[in-house]
Amino acid sequence: MFAKYSPEGFSTPLPGIQMKTFVYGENSLLTRFHLKKASVLPKHSHPQEQTGFLVSGKIKLFIGTDTFLAEPGDTWSIKGGIEHWAEIIEDSVAIEVFAPLREDYLPK
């Protein structure tokens, strides 16, 4: 699968959070997130492993009992089933891969 970038087609699952899955295969998918300053991704977990890269901005990540300040170029990997959440410090863009595939993130 190949996809050209388009700013169209982002969804807003939570206030201040926009997302778009770009490409996906049988076992993983790649999603881009636009995160507005002062937004919060609430505490949650899911069975998929989540690996991310912060393109721009600044976010505070809470993974299990650990806290990290993520800045451009920083990366993370969260095992499936681990509770995590985030506070958005600055407008940010993050790219994340989920494996196995997240059915709820597939384009409609």
N, CA, C and O of each residue as an XYZ file, in Angstrom:
432
protein
N       0.853     -1.183      0.000
C       0.000      0.000      0.000
C       0.893      1.237      0.000
O       1.914      1.276      0.686
N       0.506      2.229     -0.762
C       1.213      3.504     -0.838
C       0.171      4.605     -0.727
O      -0.938      4.468     -1.242
N       0.529      5.709     -0.047
C      -0.402      6.829      0.075
C       0.356      8.145     -0.022
O       1.387      8.324      0.627
N      -0.155      9.062     -0.831
C       0.372     10.424     -0.897
C      -0.255     11.215      0.251
O      -1.424     11.020      0.583
N       0.532     12.109      0.854
C       0.000     12.912      1.952
C      -1.080     13.866      1.446
O      -0.948     14.480      0.387
N      -2.141     13.972      2.225
C      -3.200     14.943      1.981
C      -3.652     15.471      3.341
O      -3.827     14.690      4.276
N      -3.840     16.772      3.463
C      -4.326     17.320      4.727
C      -5.811     17.047      4.962
O      -6.342     17.369      6.024
N      -6.475     16.457      3.981
C      -7.895     16.131      4.099
C      -8.074     14.782      4.791
O      -7.176     13.941      4.787
N      -9.248     14.595      5.383
C      -9.610     13.278      5.900
C      -9.250     12.990      7.336
O      -9.370     11.846      7.773
N      -8.810     13.990      8.092
C      -8.526     13.775      9.508
C      -9.847     13.706     10.282
O     -10.793     14.428      9.965
N      -9.910     12.850     11.281
C     -11.074     12.796     12.168
C     -10.694     13.414     13.503
O      -9.511     13.577     13.801
N     -11.697     13.758     14.308
C     -11.481     14.378     15.620
C     -12.134     13.494     16.676
O     -13.286     13.723     17.044
N     -11.410     12.478     17.171
C     -12.002     11.571     18.155
C     -12.204     12.200     19.534
O     -13.067     11.769     20.299
N     -11.398     13.226     19.845
C     -11.482     13.938     21.126
C     -11.206     15.413     20.861
O     -10.530     15.741     19.885
N     -11.710     16.309     21.703
C     -11.415     17.729     21.504
C      -9.902     17.977     21.465
O      -9.169     17.537     22.350
N      -9.451     18.685     20.429
C      -8.038     19.024     20.295
C      -7.168     17.912     19.728
O      -5.956     18.083     19.598
N      -7.766     16.779     19.391
C      -7.020     15.634     18.873
C      -7.557     15.289     17.487
O      -8.732     14.954     17.338
N      -6.698     15.370     16.478
C      -7.064     14.950     15.131
C      -6.172     13.780     14.733
O      -5.000     13.727     15.106
N      -6.734     12.847     13.974
C      -5.956     11.679     13.572
C      -6.349     11.219     12.181
O      -7.466     11.436     11.712
N      -5.379     10.573     11.540
C      -5.628      9.998     10.222
C      -4.704      8.806     10.044
O      -3.488      8.931     10.192
N      -5.273      7.658      9.727
C      -4.461      6.493      9.403
C      -4.067      6.613      7.942
O      -4.921      6.745      7.065
N      -2.759      6.566      7.690
C      -2.246      6.721      6.330
C      -2.198      5.403      5.577
O      -2.781      5.277      4.500
N      -1.514      4.433      6.135
C      -1.374      3.137      5.478
C      -1.538      2.035      6.518
O      -1.334      2.244      7.714
N      -1.909      0.861      6.028
C      -2.067     -0.280      6.917
C      -1.879     -1.558      6.115
O      -2.070     -1.596      4.899
N      -1.505     -2.586      6.829
C      -1.334     -3.897      6.222
C      -2.115     -4.917      7.018
O      -3.076     -4.575      7.707
N      -1.712     -6.150      6.926
C      -2.398     -7.209      7.654
C      -2.115     -7.149      9.150
O      -2.947     -7.563      9.957
N      -0.919     -6.626      9.532
C      -0.494     -6.722     10.927
C      -0.204     -5.397     11.622
O       0.037     -5.388     12.829
N      -0.221     -4.282     10.903
C       0.106     -3.004     11.539
C      -0.532     -1.856     10.765
O      -0.999     -2.026      9.638
N      -0.541     -0.683     11.398
C      -0.998      0.520     10.705
C      -0.219      1.720     11.195
O       0.330      1.714     12.297
N      -0.175      2.763     10.358
C       0.560      3.992     10.625
C      -0.438      5.134     10.680
O      -1.207      5.346      9.742
N      -0.422      5.875     11.791
C      -1.387      6.951     12.014
C      -0.652      8.240     12.372
O       0.336      8.226     13.106
N      -1.154      9.351     11.838
C      -0.619     10.674     12.167
C      -1.619     11.369     13.084
O      -2.827     11.333     12.851
N      -1.091     12.005     14.134
C      -1.913     12.732     15.097
C      -1.515     14.204     15.106
O      -0.328     14.528     15.153
N      -2.503     15.091     15.059
C      -2.311     16.523     15.276
C      -2.912     16.812     16.647
O      -4.101     16.588     16.870
N      -2.090     17.307     17.557
C      -2.472     17.459     18.962
C      -2.392     18.934     19.352
O      -1.331     19.547     19.241
N      -3.489     19.496     19.800
C      -3.540     20.915     20.163
C      -3.073     21.139     21.599
O      -3.358     20.343     22.493
N      -2.353     22.237     21.798
C      -1.863     22.636     23.112
C      -2.997     22.595     24.136
O      -4.111     23.035     23.854
N      -2.709     22.066     25.320
C      -3.618     21.965     26.468
C      -4.628     20.824     26.341
O      -5.464     20.643     27.226
N      -4.564     20.053     25.255
C      -5.432     18.882     25.136
C      -4.882     17.742     25.995
O      -3.714     17.734     26.384
N      -5.750     16.798     26.272
C      -5.351     15.631     27.052
C      -5.844     14.374     26.349
O      -7.010     14.278     25.966
N      -4.944     13.415     26.185
C      -5.346     12.071     25.769
C      -5.607     11.311     27.061
O      -4.668     11.083     27.824
N      -6.832     10.913     27.336
C      -7.145     10.292     28.629
C      -6.454      8.939     28.811
O      -6.052      8.287     27.848
N      -6.330      8.546     30.067
C      -5.705      7.270     30.407
C      -6.480      6.135     29.738
O      -7.708      6.071     29.804
N      -5.726      5.241     29.092
C      -6.339      4.110     28.402
C      -5.286      3.028     28.177
O      -4.097      3.236     28.419
N      -5.739      1.892     27.719
C      -4.839      0.830     27.269
C      -5.534      0.084     26.139
O      -6.747      0.193     25.963
N      -4.767     -0.661     25.391
C      -5.288     -1.471     24.292
C      -4.316     -2.622     24.079
O      -3.164     -2.547     24.505
N      -4.765     -3.676     23.429
C      -3.885     -4.840     23.273
C      -2.729     -4.625     22.298
O      -1.759     -5.383     22.324
N      -2.812     -3.606     21.438
C      -1.766     -3.369     20.451
C      -0.534     -2.712     21.071
O      -0.648     -1.886     21.977
N       0.642     -3.088     20.571
C       1.857     -2.351     20.876
C       1.797     -1.044     20.091
O       1.304     -1.009     18.964
N       2.304      0.032     20.697
C       2.219      1.370     20.095
C       3.622      1.968     20.091
O       4.232      2.141     21.147
N       4.130      2.282     18.906
C       5.463      2.858     18.773
C       5.321      4.217     18.101
O       4.696      4.331     17.046
N       5.907      5.256     18.718
C       5.685      6.608     18.220
C       6.936      7.425     18.025
O       8.013      7.102     18.527
N       6.754      8.512     17.265
C       7.809      9.476     16.939
C       7.186     10.863     16.989
O       6.176     11.113     16.331
N       7.782     11.771     17.768
C       7.260     13.133     17.831
C       7.934     13.965     16.745
O       9.144     14.189     16.780
N       7.136     14.419     15.781
C       7.628     15.207     14.659
C       7.867     16.646     15.102
O       8.906     17.231     14.795
N       6.899     17.218     15.829
C       7.008     18.611     16.269
C       6.214     18.800     17.552
O       5.334     18.002     17.878
N       6.539     19.875     18.281
C       5.816     20.210     19.503
C       6.451     19.628     20.749
O       7.645     19.329     20.787
N       5.616     19.475     21.772
C       6.083     18.949     23.056
C       4.897     18.322     23.771
O       3.840     18.941     23.892
N       5.073     17.099     24.245
C       4.022     16.420     25.001
C       4.623     15.732     26.218
O       5.791     15.341     26.219
N       3.813     15.595     27.238
C       4.211     14.835     28.425
C       3.495     13.495     28.344
O       2.266     13.436     28.326
N       4.281     12.417     28.296
C       3.749     11.065     28.208
C       3.796     10.386     29.569
O       4.796     10.470     30.282
N       2.731      9.728     29.913
C       2.643      8.934     31.132
C       2.433      7.491     30.685
O       1.381      7.148     30.145
N       3.435      6.652     30.914
C       3.405      5.267     30.477
C       3.599      4.388     31.705
O       4.678      4.360     32.297
N       2.541      3.670     32.083
C       2.609      2.908     33.327
C       2.862      3.867     34.477
O       2.079      4.792     34.695
N       3.950      3.660     35.218
C       4.292      4.543     36.341
C       5.374      5.561     35.968
O       5.839      6.311     36.827
N       5.776      5.592     34.696
C       6.844      6.492     34.246
C       6.276      7.716     33.537
O       5.207      7.653     32.931
N       7.001      8.828     33.619
C       6.628     10.074     32.961
C       7.797     10.528     32.096
O       8.951     10.474     32.522
N       7.492     10.978     30.872
C       8.515     11.417     29.932
C       8.087     12.726     29.286
O       6.909     12.916     28.985
N       9.033     13.624     29.075
C       8.781     14.841     28.305
C       9.294     14.577     26.898
O      10.502     14.471     26.687
N       8.389     14.470     25.937
C       8.760     14.174     24.557
C       8.868     15.465     23.756
O       7.971     16.308     23.779
N       9.989     15.602     23.048
C      10.259     16.748     22.192
C      10.585     16.228     20.789
O      10.797     15.027     20.617
N      10.628     17.114     19.777
C      10.839     16.649     18.409
C      12.026     15.690     18.283
O      13.121     15.947     18.784
N      11.766     14.578     17.595
C      12.790     13.559     17.394
C      12.743     12.439     18.409
O      13.355     11.392     18.196
N      12.025     12.634     19.520
C      11.936     11.596     20.549
C      10.989     10.488     20.098
O      10.059     10.714     19.324
N      11.254      9.284     20.604
C      10.475      8.111     20.237
C      10.072      7.333     21.482
O      10.660      7.498     22.551
N       9.057      6.481     21.331
C       8.582      5.658     22.437
C       7.968      4.374     21.903
O       7.576      4.289     20.739
N       7.893      3.393     22.764
C       7.203      2.152     22.445
C       6.476      1.704     23.707
O       7.067      1.626     24.785
N       5.196      1.415     23.560
C       4.343      1.048     24.690
C       3.811     -0.354     24.429
O       3.144     -0.595     23.423
N       4.106     -1.266     25.328
C       3.609     -2.631     25.179
C       2.089     -2.651     25.268
O       1.486     -1.807     25.929
N       1.481     -3.616     24.602
C       0.039     -3.783     24.689
C      -0.387     -4.020     26.134
O       0.319     -4.677     26.898
N      -1.551     -3.478     26.502
C      -2.105     -3.672     27.838
C      -1.583     -2.720     28.895
O      -2.058     -2.766     30.030
N      -0.619     -1.854     28.575
C      -0.058     -0.902     29.543
C      -0.879      0.387     29.508
O      -1.094      0.959     28.439
N      -1.335      0.843     30.672
C      -2.075      2.111     30.724
C      -1.134      3.265     30.401
O       0.013      3.299     30.846
N      -1.649      4.211     29.615
C      -0.870      5.384     29.248
C      -1.811      6.548     28.931
O      -2.990      6.355     28.634
N      -1.257      7.754     29.004
C      -2.008      8.957     28.662
C      -1.026     10.069     28.364
O       0.179      9.895     28.550
N      -1.523     11.222     27.900
C      -0.624     12.313     27.532
C      -1.269     13.665     27.770
O      -2.478     13.842     27.623
N      -0.417     14.618     28.143
C      -0.788     16.027     28.212
C      -0.051     16.720     27.074
O       1.147     16.510     26.888
N      -0.760     17.540     26.315
C      -0.159     18.214     25.169
C       0.321     19.591     25.627
O      -0.484     20.460     25.960
N       1.636     19.777     25.638
C       2.255     21.016     26.145
C       2.271     22.105     25.075
O       2.031     23.276     25.371
N       2.554     21.714     23.829
C       2.562     22.627     22.681
C       1.814     21.938     21.538
O       1.692     20.713     21.531
N       1.315     22.708     20.580
C       0.763     22.079     19.382
C       1.794     21.077     18.872
O       2.973     21.407     18.745
N       1.356     19.866     18.585
C       2.292     18.790     18.254
C       1.780     17.924     17.115
O       0.583     17.863     16.834
N       2.730     17.255     16.468
C       2.426     16.233     15.465
C       3.194     14.984     15.866
O       4.402     15.033     16.102
N       2.478     13.857     15.942
C       3.093     12.572     16.271
C       2.700     11.547     15.217
O       1.588     11.567     14.689
N       3.632     10.658     14.927
C       3.391      9.535     14.025
C       3.493      8.276     14.871
O       4.455      8.103     15.620
N       2.489      7.384     14.751
C       2.518      6.165     15.556
C       2.159      4.942     14.723
O       1.332      5.000     13.814
N       2.808      3.837     15.066
C       2.539      2.542     14.457
C       1.891      1.665     15.519
O       2.347      1.625     16.662
N       0.833      0.967     15.143
C       0.139      0.046     16.042
C       0.202     -1.354     15.449
O      -0.072     -1.556     14.266
N       0.570     -2.319     16.293
C       0.612     -3.717     15.855
C       0.205     -4.608     17.024
O       0.681     -4.390     18.138
N      -0.647     -5.593     16.816
C      -1.289     -5.881     15.537
C      -2.257     -4.763     15.141
O      -2.440     -3.786     15.869
N      -2.848     -4.929     14.009
C      -3.744     -3.949     13.420
C      -4.845     -3.502     14.388
O      -5.449     -4.328     15.072
N      -5.101     -2.194     14.440
C      -6.228     -1.649     15.211
C      -7.402     -1.467     14.264
O      -7.414     -0.551     13.442
N      -8.375     -2.333     14.383
C      -9.555     -2.244     13.508
C     -10.265     -0.907     13.637
O     -10.795     -0.388     12.654
N     -10.281     -0.332     14.866
C     -10.988      0.931     15.088
C     -10.279      2.125     14.439
O     -10.863      3.206     14.361
N      -9.055      1.961     13.980
C      -8.314      3.048     13.324
C      -8.317      2.921     11.802
O      -7.734      3.765     11.122
N      -8.949      1.903     11.258
C      -9.002      1.758      9.812
C      -9.876      2.849      9.208
O     -10.899      3.211      9.789
N      -9.484      3.384      8.038
C     -10.312      4.411      7.387
C     -11.708      3.867      7.110
O     -11.881      2.694      6.780
N     -12.680      4.727      7.249
C     -14.079      4.331      7.027
C     -14.422      4.386      5.552
O     -15.554      4.087      5.170
